[in-house]
Amino acid sequence: MLSLSTTTGYAIRALSCLGPPDGPPMLVKDIAAQSDVSKFYLAKIISRLSQAGLVKCKRGYTGGVQLARPAEQISLLDVSRAIEGEAWTESCLLGIAQCSDEHACPLHHFWKNTRSEIRKNLAETSLKDSIEFESHQKKNRTS
């Protein structure tokens, strides 16, 4: 079934570590430690996020990574597109390469509607929503 890739999950975890765009930048090694991701792999993820305009990277002594815009203005769809592109939401559920409206597989209509709903939900869920949900979950686990 459809799921976001592990890499997209890492990207969301890394972005969740960053403060507001006007806050101090964070070093990749610190983000990696906080999000439990290899700093070398995270550097590649940060590069994709930067190319997509989701983060700003600054080199030098006072450098690091910052959100390019507030967390409430970054959707989970933005993050998934930056990491995976559009292909993951366009593929046939049965893996049929030629599946389309004209040459539909048995599940095409169902899957087309489901994909649309998934994209809509990801577009409507912000990074801030994700951060708040995780914070709420952590509070419930420690209570």
WORAUR-V97683 format. One record per helix or strand of 2 or more residues. SS is the DSSP state (helix for helix, strand for strand). FROM is the first residue (numbers start at 1). LEN is the number of residues. If there is no record, write none. Layout:
SS,FROM,LEN  SS,FROM,LEN
This chain:
helix,6,12  helix,28,8  helix,39,13  strand,55,4  strand,64,4  helix,71,3  helix,76,9  helix,87,4  helix,108,17  helix,127,16
